[in-house]
Amino acid sequence: MALIKARSRGINLADTFAFSGTVSGVGGITESDTWRITTAFQGNTIPITANWERDDTYLNSNMGTGMTQASGVFSFPSTGVYQIDFRLQFSSGGTDNDYILGKIELTQNNSSYAIIAQQYASIKNNASYQGMSATAVKRITDVSNQKIYFGTSSQDNNHYVQGNSSASYSYAIFTKLGDI
Amino acid sequence: MRPTHIEDFLVNVRKGQWFGWSDSKNKIYANLIVHDGGSKPTEKQCTDGLKALQDAWDSANG
């Protein structure tokens, strides 16, 4: 006979449980999807429409249905609370740039977009590198109309964004934190 | 960092995401694609352009 460890006053968290069935109703991360920019480019680009690929190398940990991407517009696979992490690696483009930025924009009507997160950096014209990271956590309730794109700009419109198809230099991570 | 690939030249040809690769894991000239409908540099322009960048870098960094 199996030992029953549930007690009338609750569960002793010091006990060890070996589940052989399905545990439901406890939530957990069900979606994680990393997309990266494969190819470098220069200058202000809003939105970043081209050269996206899903991380497909070195034990990538994409899980769930995954995002859908078309011309740089990302659609969510299901409703829920999502964390969106966006990171860019910059290099200098011939002048000092007091600001270079990356940003995340969201539409709620599949048409007009608003900035929901952005980060500034600055860079000197000495072949130097810089990075930026922006994060947003949003409640997605309508996957048909609530979508994301990304952009970048700089003071002199001459910064470079680094891209790579083996490692992730400039990329976005979508994580579904839970249902709504 | 010293330029090592024709992508280092292409990124300077014009701004924006005007180019990409039909196979991003194999970035050779034959796989170069143009997104914006503009002109595509010749392979010689790419190799000459890369060499010019390398020469400039070497000159600056001794």
gemmi code that builds the backbone of each chain (N, CA, C; Angstrom):
import gemmi

chains = {
    "A": [
        ("MET", (0.850, -1.192, 0.000), (0.000, 0.000, 0.000), (0.890, 1.249, 0.000)),
        ("ALA", (0.522, 2.202, -0.842), (1.335, 3.416, -0.935), (1.200, 4.246, 0.334)),
        ("LEU", (2.284, 4.850, 0.691), (2.290, 5.710, 1.862), (1.652, 7.047, 1.515)),
        ("ILE", (0.691, 7.474, 2.279), (0.048, 8.769, 2.053), (0.642, 9.776, 3.032)),
        ("LYS", (1.256, 10.834, 2.478), (1.960, 11.788, 3.334), (1.157, 13.056, 3.602)),
        ("ALA", (0.024, 13.225, 2.922), (-0.788, 14.394, 3.196), (-1.391, 14.268, 4.588)),
        ("ARG", (-1.348, 15.338, 5.330), (-1.844, 15.322, 6.695), (-3.009, 16.284, 6.823)),
        ("SER", (-3.787, 16.077, 7.836), (-4.972, 16.899, 8.002), (-4.620, 18.365, 8.219)),
        ("ARG", (-3.432, 18.638, 8.715), (-3.036, 20.024, 8.966), (-2.163, 20.578, 7.838)),
        ("GLY", (-2.034, 19.812, 6.726), (-1.243, 20.303, 5.601), (-0.173, 19.305, 5.211)),
        ("ILE", (0.795, 19.796, 4.460), (1.880, 18.950, 3.970), (3.167, 19.336, 4.671)),
        ("ASN", (3.893, 18.340, 5.110), (5.200, 18.601, 5.706), (6.208, 18.813, 4.589)),
        ("LEU", (6.675, 20.041, 4.435), (7.568, 20.356, 3.314), (8.951, 19.737, 3.476)),
        ("ALA", (9.204, 19.150, 4.627), (10.482, 18.462, 4.822), (10.433, 17.042, 4.268)),
        ("ASP", (9.221, 16.542, 3.953), (9.104, 15.205, 3.391), (9.539, 15.178, 1.938)),
        ("THR", (9.802, 13.993, 1.434), (10.159, 13.808, 0.023), (8.990, 13.143, -0.689)),
        ("PHE", (8.628, 13.706, -1.873), (7.512, 13.180, -2.648), (8.021, 12.746, -4.018)),
        ("ALA", (7.577, 11.614, -4.479), (7.917, 11.137, -5.812), (6.625, 11.025, -6.607)),
        ("PHE", (6.384, 12.026, -7.486), (5.151, 12.045, -8.250), (5.274, 11.153, -9.479)),
        ("SER", (4.303, 10.296, -9.674), (4.293, 9.471, -10.879), (3.177, 9.891, -11.822)),
        ("GLY", (2.322, 10.766, -11.381), (1.218, 11.233, -12.214), (1.488, 12.625, -12.730)),
        ("THR", (0.441, 13.364, -13.036), (0.552, 14.720, -13.558), (0.171, 15.714, -12.473)),
        ("VAL", (1.018, 16.700, -12.308), (0.723, 17.767, -11.358), (0.209, 18.953, -12.162)),
        ("SER", (-0.956, 19.436, -11.843), (-1.525, 20.557, -12.586), (-1.871, 21.676, -11.618)),
        ("GLY", (-2.062, 22.856, -12.211), (-2.512, 23.981, -11.420), (-1.420, 24.685, -10.641)),
        ("VAL", (-0.174, 24.359, -10.903), (0.904, 25.003, -10.167), (1.666, 26.020, -11.008)),
        ("GLY", (1.225, 26.253, -12.244), (1.864, 27.270, -13.074), (3.234, 26.855, -13.554)),
        ("GLY", (4.121, 27.841, -13.683), (5.459, 27.562, -14.186), (5.648, 28.110, -15.574)),
        ("ILE", (6.873, 28.203, -16.013), (7.189, 28.752, -17.332), (6.912, 27.700, -18.398)),
        ("THR", (6.116, 28.091, -19.379), (5.751, 27.160, -20.444), (6.255, 27.602, -21.810)),
        ("GLU", (6.706, 28.843, -21.901), (7.208, 29.356, -23.180), (8.529, 30.080, -22.943)),
        ("SER", (9.522, 29.744, -23.724), (10.787, 30.484, -23.722), (11.335, 30.438, -25.141)),
        ("ASP", (11.588, 31.587, -25.703), (11.940, 31.638, -27.118), (12.966, 32.742, -27.337)),
        ("THR", (14.090, 32.403, -27.912), (15.150, 33.376, -28.176), (15.291, 33.593, -29.678)),
        ("TRP", (15.243, 34.862, -30.071), (15.444, 35.250, -31.471), (16.632, 36.196, -31.536)),
        ("ARG", (17.420, 36.074, -32.599), (18.592, 36.928, -32.722), (18.717, 37.507, -34.125)),
        ("ILE", (19.501, 38.559, -34.203), (19.775, 39.225, -35.473), (21.048, 38.613, -36.040)),
        ("THR", (20.949, 38.102, -37.247), (22.063, 37.324, -37.801), (23.127, 38.166, -38.480)),
        ("THR", (22.767, 39.403, -38.840), (23.619, 40.175, -39.736), (23.765, 41.599, -39.221)),
        ("ALA", (24.954, 42.124, -39.249), (25.204, 43.481, -38.785), (24.524, 44.502, -39.696)),
        ("PHE", (24.250, 45.665, -39.148), (23.751, 46.782, -39.956), (24.143, 48.088, -39.292)),
        ("GLN", (23.970, 49.162, -40.069), (24.343, 50.475, -39.564), (23.157, 51.423, -39.611)),
        ("GLY", (23.039, 52.268, -38.588), (22.107, 53.375, -38.625), (20.767, 53.119, -37.960)),
        ("ASN", (19.972, 54.184, -37.940), (18.660, 54.128, -37.307), (17.757, 53.143, -38.039)),
        ("THR", (17.161, 52.248, -37.305), (16.335, 51.208, -37.915), (15.161, 50.903, -36.987)),
        ("ILE", (14.004, 51.395, -37.375), (12.796, 51.198, -36.577), (11.633, 50.922, -37.524)),
        ("PRO", (11.090, 49.745, -37.504), (11.501, 48.595, -36.711), (12.665, 47.846, -37.362)),
        ("ILE", (13.227, 46.933, -36.611), (14.247, 46.024, -37.136), (13.504, 44.885, -37.823)),
        ("THR", (13.461, 44.950, -39.152), (12.536, 44.076, -39.888), (13.160, 42.782, -40.382)),
        ("ALA", (14.473, 42.789, -40.585), (15.083, 41.685, -41.344), (16.130, 40.940, -40.529)),
        ("ASN", (16.481, 39.782, -41.063), (17.615, 38.987, -40.564), (17.415, 38.488, -39.138)),
        ("TRP", (16.193, 38.152, -38.808), (15.904, 37.504, -37.531), (15.942, 35.982, -37.707)),
        ("GLU", (16.440, 35.292, -36.709), (16.345, 33.844, -36.694), (16.162, 33.376, -35.248)),
        ("ARG", (15.461, 32.265, -35.114), (15.349, 31.636, -33.782), (16.691, 30.993, -33.431)),
        ("ASP", (17.114, 31.150, -32.189), (18.346, 30.512, -31.714), (18.285, 29.020, -32.028)),
        ("ASP", (19.256, 28.563, -32.810), (19.227, 27.170, -33.257), (20.565, 26.472, -33.042)),
        ("THR", (21.379, 27.003, -32.138), (22.702, 26.402, -31.928), (22.967, 26.155, -30.452)),
        ("TYR", (23.869, 25.242, -30.206), (24.483, 25.035, -28.887), (23.472, 24.878, -27.753)),
        ("LEU", (22.728, 23.800, -27.790), (21.823, 23.444, -26.690), (20.799, 24.538, -26.427)),
        ("ASN", (20.284, 25.122, -27.511), (19.275, 26.166, -27.310), (18.123, 25.606, -26.486)),
        ("SER", (17.519, 26.482, -25.706), (16.523, 26.031, -24.735), (15.125, 26.529, -25.054)),
        ("ASN", (14.854, 26.746, -26.332), (13.510, 27.186, -26.689), (12.494, 26.126, -26.274)),
        ("MET", (11.387, 26.571, -25.698), (10.368, 25.632, -25.253), (8.985, 26.216, -25.522)),
        ("GLY", (8.015, 25.328, -25.689), (6.658, 25.764, -25.965), (6.416, 25.956, -27.449)),
        ("THR", (5.331, 26.637, -27.766), (4.955, 26.883, -29.160), (5.899, 27.856, -29.833)),
        ("GLY", (6.309, 28.880, -29.106), (7.225, 29.873, -29.657), (6.520, 31.047, -30.291)),
        ("MET", (7.257, 32.119, -30.455), (6.737, 33.331, -31.074), (6.643, 33.124, -32.589)),
        ("THR", (5.818, 33.951, -33.211), (5.756, 34.011, -34.666), (6.309, 35.363, -35.090)),
        ("GLN", (7.190, 35.352, -36.079), (7.839, 36.589, -36.512), (7.618, 36.807, -37.996)),
        ("ALA", (7.204, 38.007, -38.363), (7.055, 38.374, -39.772), (7.497, 39.815, -39.943)),
        ("SER", (8.535, 40.026, -40.750), (9.080, 41.369, -40.990), (9.367, 42.110, -39.693)),
        ("GLY", (9.857, 41.385, -38.718), (10.252, 42.007, -37.458), (9.138, 42.208, -36.462)),
        ("VAL", (7.915, 41.855, -36.819), (6.786, 41.950, -35.896), (6.585, 40.582, -35.250)),
        ("PHE", (6.575, 40.570, -33.922), (6.482, 39.318, -33.175), (5.088, 39.176, -32.577)),
        ("SER", (4.480, 38.015, -32.842), (3.163, 37.681, -32.297), (3.315, 36.613, -31.224)),
        ("PHE", (2.471, 36.700, -30.208), (2.550, 35.774, -29.083), (1.726, 34.512, -29.367)),
        ("PRO", (2.181, 33.385, -28.842), (1.481, 32.124, -29.137), (0.191, 31.936, -28.348)),
        ("SER", (0.077, 32.612, -27.220), (-1.112, 32.460, -26.378), (-1.170, 33.640, -25.418)),
        ("THR", (-2.317, 33.851, -24.827), (-2.426, 34.913, -23.836), (-1.604, 34.547, -22.605)),
        ("GLY", (-1.232, 35.565, -21.839), (-0.449, 35.313, -20.636), (0.408, 36.511, -20.281)),
        ("VAL", (1.172, 36.358, -19.236), (2.115, 37.391, -18.818), (3.486, 37.031, -19.386)),
        ("TYR", (4.042, 37.948, -20.166), (5.310, 37.688, -20.860), (6.381, 38.688, -20.432)),
        ("GLN", (7.576, 38.180, -20.277), (8.747, 39.038, -20.123), (9.471, 39.083, -21.452)),
        ("ILE", (9.768, 40.297, -21.897), (10.484, 40.491, -23.152), (11.812, 41.165, -22.843)),
        ("ASP", (12.891, 40.478, -23.112), (14.242, 41.017, -22.916), (14.854, 41.292, -24.276)),
        ("PHE", (15.342, 42.508, -24.451), (15.916, 42.904, -25.739), (17.324, 43.449, -25.493)),
        ("ARG", (18.285, 42.895, -26.200), (19.676, 43.304, -26.000), (20.350, 43.553, -27.342)),
        ("LEU", (21.082, 44.640, -27.406), (21.823, 44.976, -28.624), (23.288, 45.185, -28.282)),
        ("GLN", (24.132, 44.767, -29.207), (25.567, 45.062, -29.104), (25.911, 46.049, -30.199)),
        ("PHE", (26.476, 47.179, -29.796), (26.808, 48.253, -30.724), (28.318, 48.344, -30.916)),
        ("SER", (28.706, 48.921, -32.056), (30.075, 49.410, -32.202), (30.007, 50.792, -32.832)),
        ("SER", (31.100, 51.534, -32.669), (31.081, 52.935, -33.074), (31.102, 53.064, -34.591)),
        ("GLY", (30.561, 54.181, -35.064), (30.395, 54.350, -36.500), (31.084, 55.558, -37.084)),
        ("GLY", (32.138, 56.023, -36.465), (32.911, 57.103, -37.078), (32.830, 58.424, -36.345)),
        ("THR", (31.919, 58.543, -35.394), (31.836, 59.758, -34.579), (31.477, 59.348, -33.154)),
        ("ASP", (31.681, 60.283, -32.238), (31.140, 60.068, -30.901), (29.618, 60.140, -30.990)),
        ("ASN", (28.962, 59.245, -30.312), (27.505, 59.317, -30.209), (27.139, 59.448, -28.738)),
        ("ASP", (26.599, 60.612, -28.388), (26.203, 60.813, -26.993), (25.105, 59.831, -26.600)),
        ("TYR", (24.303, 59.450, -27.574), (23.308, 58.420, -27.255), (23.141, 57.453, -28.419)),
        ("ILE", (23.009, 56.221, -28.064), (22.518, 55.176, -28.947), (21.495, 54.409, -28.123)),
        ("LEU", (20.464, 53.965, -28.737), (19.412, 53.342, -27.946), (18.814, 52.148, -28.659)),
        ("GLY", (18.238, 51.281, -27.835), (17.407, 50.187, -28.323), (16.077, 50.256, -27.620)),
        ("LYS", (15.026, 49.879, -28.301), (13.712, 50.002, -27.682), (12.767, 48.896, -28.118)),
        ("ILE", (11.788, 48.682, -27.269), (10.716, 47.717, -27.525), (9.433, 48.516, -27.713)),
        ("GLU", (8.706, 48.221, -28.795), (7.428, 48.892, -29.013), (6.317, 47.852, -29.101)),
        ("LEU", (5.154, 48.258, -28.622), (3.989, 47.365, -28.538), (2.809, 48.000, -29.253)),
        ("THR", (2.079, 47.184, -29.990), (0.794, 47.632, -30.514), (-0.326, 46.877, -29.810)),
        ("GLN", (-1.428, 47.574, -29.603), (-2.602, 46.931, -29.013), (-3.730, 46.773, -30.032)),
        ("ASN", (-3.494, 47.352, -31.237), (-4.532, 47.277, -32.267), (-3.976, 46.775, -33.600)),
        ("ASN", (-2.803, 46.152, -33.533), (-2.141, 45.638, -34.737), (-1.867, 46.736, -35.753)),
        ("SER", (-1.669, 47.965, -35.256), (-1.441, 49.066, -36.176), (-0.475, 50.092, -35.586)),
        ("SER", (-0.918, 50.836, -34.597), (-0.084, 51.889, -34.021), (0.723, 51.347, -32.841)),
        ("TYR", (1.977, 51.760, -32.786), (2.908, 51.237, -31.780), (3.309, 52.329, -30.796)),
        ("ALA", (3.591, 51.906, -29.577), (4.084, 52.807, -28.535), (5.292, 52.164, -27.862)),
        ("ILE", (6.213, 53.007, -27.435), (7.406, 52.496, -26.739), (7.000, 51.978, -25.363)),
        ("ILE", (7.427, 50.780, -25.041), (7.159, 50.234, -23.706), (8.448, 50.051, -22.903)),
        ("ALA", (9.589, 50.082, -23.544), (10.861, 50.023, -22.825), (11.965, 50.491, -23.760)),
        ("GLN", (12.924, 51.214, -23.219), (14.089, 51.588, -24.011), (15.255, 51.861, -23.080)),
        ("GLN", (16.438, 51.719, -23.622), (17.648, 51.978, -22.860), (18.633, 52.742, -23.733)),
        ("TYR", (19.280, 53.721, -23.121), (20.294, 54.509, -23.807), (21.692, 54.044, -23.415)),
        ("ALA", (22.609, 54.226, -24.356), (24.030, 54.076, -24.070), (24.729, 55.189, -24.844)),
        ("SER", (26.005, 55.341, -24.643), (26.784, 56.283, -25.442), (28.074, 55.588, -25.856)),
        ("ILE", (28.679, 56.121, -26.914), (29.850, 55.428, -27.446), (30.817, 56.449, -28.021)),
        ("LYS", (32.089, 56.182, -27.864), (33.130, 57.056, -28.397), (33.633, 56.496, -29.722)),
        ("ASN", (34.152, 57.400, -30.561), (34.651, 56.973, -31.857), (36.077, 56.457, -31.738)),
        ("ASN", (36.227, 55.332, -31.097), (37.552, 54.738, -31.001), (37.439, 53.230, -31.184)),
        ("ALA", (36.549, 52.837, -32.104), (36.318, 51.424, -32.383), (35.860, 50.675, -31.141)),
        ("SER", (35.179, 51.371, -30.281), (34.741, 50.748, -29.037), (33.388, 50.071, -29.210)),
        ("TYR", (33.059, 49.266, -28.228), (31.790, 48.541, -28.226), (30.959, 48.996, -27.044)),
        ("GLN", (29.672, 48.792, -27.185), (28.744, 49.155, -26.123), (27.567, 48.206, -26.206)),
        ("GLY", (26.835, 48.086, -25.117), (25.654, 47.233, -25.128), (24.499, 47.901, -24.426)),
        ("MET", (23.330, 47.426, -24.697), (22.146, 47.924, -23.997), (21.188, 46.772, -23.767)),
        ("SER", (20.398, 46.899, -22.728), (19.421, 45.870, -22.394), (18.138, 46.533, -21.927)),
        ("ALA", (17.031, 46.182, -22.537), (15.719, 46.698, -22.135), (14.788, 45.517, -21.867)),
        ("THR", (13.984, 45.647, -20.827), (13.073, 44.574, -20.452), (11.681, 45.138, -20.207)),
        ("ALA", (10.686, 44.399, -20.625), (9.296, 44.751, -20.331), (8.559, 43.483, -19.921)),
        ("VAL", (7.645, 43.622, -18.997), (6.754, 42.527, -18.617), (5.335, 42.992, -18.901)),
        ("LYS", (4.629, 42.269, -19.760), (3.320, 42.726, -20.204), (2.287, 41.596, -20.145)),
        ("ARG", (1.046, 42.014, -19.925), (-0.082, 41.084, -19.875), (-0.707, 41.040, -21.265)),
        ("ILE", (-0.513, 39.966, -21.964), (-1.025, 39.826, -23.322), (-2.386, 39.141, -23.265)),
        ("THR", (-3.403, 39.881, -23.692), (-4.770, 39.367, -23.613), (-5.387, 39.110, -24.982)),
        ("ASP", (-4.732, 39.605, -26.040), (-5.285, 39.489, -27.387), (-4.128, 39.250, -28.350)),
        ("VAL", (-3.924, 37.990, -28.698), (-2.743, 37.667, -29.513), (-2.885, 38.137, -30.963)),
        ("SER", (-4.088, 38.482, -31.369), (-4.291, 38.960, -32.743), (-3.884, 40.415, -32.908)),
        ("ASN", (-3.989, 41.169, -31.856), (-3.762, 42.609, -31.968), (-2.600, 43.134, -31.131)),
        ("GLN", (-2.149, 42.395, -30.158), (-1.066, 42.859, -29.283), (0.244, 42.211, -29.736)),
        ("LYS", (1.108, 43.026, -30.313), (2.340, 42.515, -30.919), (3.506, 43.444, -30.564)),
        ("ILE", (4.698, 42.955, -30.881), (5.934, 43.634, -30.475), (6.838, 43.825, -31.685)),
        ("TYR", (7.504, 44.969, -31.728), (8.694, 45.047, -32.575), (9.796, 45.808, -31.850)),
        ("PHE", (10.979, 45.820, -32.473), (12.155, 46.399, -31.836), (12.782, 47.443, -32.755)),
        ("GLY", (13.519, 48.368, -32.144), (14.160, 49.386, -32.952), (15.431, 49.901, -32.306)),
        ("THR", (16.184, 50.656, -33.099), (17.417, 51.263, -32.592), (17.675, 52.569, -33.329)),
        ("SER", (18.276, 53.533, -32.632), (18.672, 54.782, -33.272), (19.832, 55.373, -32.488)),
        ("SER", (20.441, 56.400, -33.062), (21.563, 57.050, -32.390), (21.618, 58.512, -32.794)),
        ("GLN", (22.405, 59.247, -32.059), (22.526, 60.693, -32.277), (22.929, 60.997, -33.714)),
        ("ASP", (23.921, 60.311, -34.227), (24.456, 60.612, -35.558), (24.031, 59.608, -36.626)),
        ("ASN", (23.133, 58.707, -36.259), (22.611, 57.744, -37.235), (23.728, 56.984, -37.938)),
        ("ASN", (24.754, 56.626, -37.205), (25.862, 55.904, -37.846), (26.399, 54.754, -37.001)),
        ("HIS", (25.719, 54.407, -35.946), (26.199, 53.315, -35.103), (25.978, 51.986, -35.815)),
        ("TYR", (26.766, 50.982, -35.427), (26.592, 49.637, -35.954), (25.900, 48.765, -34.905)),
        ("VAL", (25.027, 47.891, -35.379), (24.463, 46.835, -34.545), (25.081, 45.522, -34.997)),
        ("GLN", (25.640, 44.789, -34.062), (26.318, 43.549, -34.395), (25.317, 42.393, -34.498)),
        ("GLY", (25.561, 41.525, -35.461), (24.710, 40.350, -35.631), (25.545, 39.106, -35.809)),
        ("ASN", (24.956, 37.980, -35.470), (25.667, 36.717, -35.622), (24.662, 35.581, -35.637)),
        ("SER", (25.020, 34.513, -36.341), (24.103, 33.387, -36.478), (24.555, 32.164, -35.702)),
        ("SER", (25.641, 32.287, -35.011), (26.149, 31.182, -34.208), (25.964, 31.469, -32.727)),
        ("ALA", (26.430, 32.642, -32.315), (26.173, 33.128, -30.962), (25.214, 34.304, -31.050)),
        ("SER", (24.582, 34.631, -29.945), (23.620, 35.731, -29.921), (24.318, 37.015, -29.489)),
        ("TYR", (24.484, 37.941, -30.446), (25.078, 39.248, -30.143), (23.978, 40.267, -29.844)),
        ("SER", (22.994, 40.289, -30.724), (21.847, 41.187, -30.570), (20.606, 40.309, -30.670)),
        ("TYR", (19.747, 40.354, -29.642), (18.727, 39.307, -29.555), (17.584, 39.698, -28.639)),
        ("ALA", (16.535, 38.911, -28.718), (15.359, 39.092, -27.859), (14.980, 37.742, -27.266)),
        ("ILE", (14.628, 37.767, -25.985), (14.166, 36.561, -25.297), (12.729, 36.804, -24.834)),
        ("PHE", (11.858, 35.909, -25.213), (10.449, 35.979, -24.804), (10.193, 34.848, -23.810)),
        ("THR", (9.705, 35.203, -22.643), (9.443, 34.199, -21.613), (8.020, 34.385, -21.101)),
        ("LYS", (7.229, 33.340, -21.193), (5.886, 33.396, -20.624), (5.973, 33.034, -19.155)),
        ("LEU", (5.678, 34.010, -18.321), (5.819, 33.823, -16.873), (4.625, 33.088, -16.276)),
        ("GLY", (3.471, 33.204, -16.942), (2.296, 32.533, -16.416), (1.051, 32.901, -17.176)),
        ("ASP", (-0.034, 32.232, -16.847), (-1.317, 32.527, -17.469), (-1.958, 33.739, -16.816)),
        ("ILE", (-3.006, 34.237, -17.444), (-3.740, 35.359, -16.851), (-5.128, 34.900, -16.438)),
    ],
    "B": [
        ("MET", (38.517, 46.146, -33.679), (38.746, 44.776, -34.140), (39.014, 44.790, -35.647)),
        ("ARG", (40.000, 44.053, -36.078), (40.382, 44.066, -37.496), (39.279, 43.423, -38.344)),
        ("PRO", (38.867, 44.089, -39.417), (37.835, 43.499, -40.293), (38.317, 42.166, -40.878)),
        ("THR", (37.438, 41.196, -40.896), (37.838, 39.854, -41.356), (36.872, 39.264, -42.375)),
        ("HIS", (35.755, 39.926, -42.606), (34.718, 39.308, -43.432), (34.091, 40.375, -44.320)),
        ("ILE", (33.579, 39.961, -45.481), (32.971, 40.944, -46.385), (31.764, 41.631, -45.749)),
        ("GLU", (31.187, 41.024, -44.707), (30.085, 41.710, -44.012), (30.574, 43.026, -43.405)),
        ("ASP", (31.857, 43.065, -43.027), (32.425, 44.302, -42.474), (32.443, 45.410, -43.515)),
        ("PHE", (32.574, 45.026, -44.786), (32.496, 46.006, -45.871), (31.039, 46.331, -46.196)),
        ("LEU", (30.220, 45.320, -46.303), (28.832, 45.520, -46.732), (28.067, 46.448, -45.799)),
        ("VAL", (28.363, 46.361, -44.523), (27.616, 47.158, -43.565), (27.857, 48.654, -43.775)),
        ("ASN", (28.930, 48.974, -44.511), (29.247, 50.378, -44.785), (28.748, 50.859, -46.148)),
        ("VAL", (28.239, 49.957, -46.956), (27.814, 50.337, -48.312), (26.625, 51.299, -48.252)),
        ("ARG", (25.634, 50.953, -47.455), (24.540, 51.878, -47.167), (23.895, 51.484, -45.845)),
        ("LYS", (23.146, 52.401, -45.286), (22.613, 52.189, -43.943), (21.355, 51.328, -43.969)),
        ("GLY", (21.064, 50.791, -42.817), (19.863, 49.983, -42.663), (20.113, 48.519, -42.969)),
        ("GLN", (19.042, 47.764, -42.898), (19.151, 46.308, -43.115), (18.954, 45.979, -44.590)),
        ("TRP", (19.815, 46.520, -45.413), (19.629, 46.364, -46.860), (20.070, 44.998, -47.361)),
        ("PHE", (20.891, 44.298, -46.588), (21.372, 42.997, -47.062), (21.222, 41.943, -45.976)),
        ("GLY", (21.335, 40.683, -46.424), (21.313, 39.547, -45.524), (21.919, 38.359, -46.235)),
        ("TRP", (21.673, 37.181, -45.700), (22.265, 35.954, -46.248), (21.188, 34.895, -46.404)),
        ("SER", (21.203, 34.237, -47.556), (20.224, 33.155, -47.753), (20.514, 32.001, -46.808)),
        ("ASP", (21.761, 31.852, -46.409), (22.149, 30.884, -45.377), (23.051, 31.625, -44.397)),
        ("SER", (22.469, 32.029, -43.284), (23.231, 32.868, -42.346), (24.353, 32.099, -41.655)),
        ("LYS", (24.328, 30.769, -41.779), (25.424, 29.970, -41.223), (26.590, 29.850, -42.214)),
        ("ASN", (26.378, 30.346, -43.413), (27.397, 30.240, -44.467), (27.442, 31.561, -45.225)),
        ("LYS", (28.100, 32.529, -44.638), (28.101, 33.887, -45.169), (29.165, 34.041, -46.242)),
        ("ILE", (28.856, 33.500, -47.409), (29.730, 33.656, -48.568), (29.016, 34.527, -49.599)),
        ("TYR", (29.776, 35.065, -50.554), (29.189, 36.005, -51.507), (27.990, 35.395, -52.241)),
        ("ALA", (28.102, 34.117, -52.580), (27.008, 33.474, -53.325), (25.701, 33.489, -52.547)),
        ("ASN", (25.773, 33.622, -51.248), (24.562, 33.628, -50.416), (24.113, 35.031, -50.026)),
        ("LEU", (24.769, 36.025, -50.582), (24.403, 37.413, -50.274), (23.080, 37.773, -50.945)),
        ("ILE", (22.141, 38.300, -50.184), (20.855, 38.734, -50.735), (20.621, 40.199, -50.380)),
        ("VAL", (19.851, 40.856, -51.239), (19.557, 42.278, -51.061), (18.090, 42.421, -50.685)),
        ("HIS", (17.827, 43.107, -49.572), (16.452, 43.250, -49.082), (15.739, 44.477, -49.645)),
        ("ASP", (16.502, 45.514, -49.989), (15.859, 46.814, -50.237), (15.657, 47.117, -51.716)),
        ("GLY", (15.961, 46.165, -52.584), (15.770, 46.413, -54.013), (16.886, 47.222, -54.642)),
        ("GLY", (17.862, 47.595, -53.843), (18.985, 48.372, -54.374), (20.008, 47.489, -55.057)),
        ("SER", (21.107, 48.111, -55.439), (22.139, 47.378, -56.179), (22.919, 46.448, -55.257)),
        ("LYS", (23.413, 45.368, -55.855), (24.222, 44.393, -55.132), (25.679, 44.562, -55.545)),
        ("PRO", (26.555, 44.824, -54.603), (27.974, 44.960, -54.964), (28.485, 43.680, -55.607)),
        ("THR", (29.448, 43.839, -56.491), (30.071, 42.654, -57.076), (30.968, 41.979, -56.043)),
        ("GLU", (31.336, 40.746, -56.335), (32.213, 40.033, -55.414), (33.564, 40.753, -55.305)),
        ("LYS", (34.032, 41.304, -56.451), (35.315, 42.026, -56.410), (35.206, 43.276, -55.548)),
        ("GLN", (34.094, 43.966, -55.671), (33.914, 45.145, -54.812), (33.953, 44.753, -53.331)),
        ("CYS", (33.379, 43.604, -53.033), (33.365, 43.144, -51.636), (34.775, 42.803, -51.155)),
        ("THR", (35.501, 42.059, -51.962), (36.843, 41.659, -51.522), (37.794, 42.853, -51.510)),
        ("ASP", (37.668, 43.730, -52.519), (38.493, 44.939, -52.517), (38.136, 45.839, -51.334)),
        ("GLY", (36.848, 45.932, -51.067), (36.401, 46.770, -49.954), (36.895, 46.249, -48.616)),
        ("LEU", (36.863, 44.930, -48.462), (37.374, 44.339, -47.225), (38.867, 44.598, -47.082)),
        ("LYS", (39.600, 44.454, -48.192), (41.040, 44.677, -48.125), (41.352, 46.131, -47.762)),
        ("ALA", (40.588, 47.045, -48.304), (40.808, 48.460, -47.969), (40.570, 48.715, -46.485)),
        ("LEU", (39.563, 48.085, -45.936), (39.306, 48.229, -44.497), (40.437, 47.633, -43.674)),
        ("GLN", (40.923, 46.489, -44.120), (42.031, 45.849, -43.402), (43.299, 46.699, -43.474)),
        ("ASP", (43.573, 47.257, -44.660), (44.761, 48.104, -44.807), (44.655, 49.332, -43.902)),
        ("ALA", (43.472, 49.916, -43.852), (43.281, 51.097, -42.997), (43.456, 50.735, -41.531)),
        ("TRP", (42.940, 49.585, -41.172), (43.061, 49.155, -39.764), (44.529, 48.889, -39.428)),
        ("ASP", (45.216, 48.195, -40.346), (46.617, 47.876, -40.090), (47.453, 49.147, -39.980)),
        ("SER", (47.126, 50.119, -40.833), (47.866, 51.372, -40.791), (47.639, 52.108, -39.472)),
        ("ALA", (46.428, 52.047, -39.009), (46.093, 52.757, -37.768), (46.586, 52.041, -36.528)),
        ("ASN", (46.770, 50.730, -36.641), (47.112, 49.961, -35.450), (48.509, 49.343, -35.511)),
        ("GLY", (49.231, 49.741, -36.545), (50.616, 49.400, -36.677), (50.973, 47.962, -36.583)),
    ],
}
model = gemmi.Model(1)
for chain_id, residues in chains.items():
    chain = gemmi.Chain(chain_id)
    for i, (resn, *xyz) in enumerate(residues, 1):
        res = gemmi.Residue()
        res.name, res.seqid = resn, gemmi.SeqId(i, " ")
        for name, pos in zip(("N", "CA", "C"), xyz):
            atom = gemmi.Atom()
            atom.name, atom.element = name, gemmi.Element(name[0])
            atom.pos, atom.b_iso = gemmi.Position(*pos), 0.0
            res.add_atom(atom)
        chain.add_residue(res)
    model.add_chain(chain)
structure = gemmi.Structure()
structure.add_model(model)
structure.setup_entities()
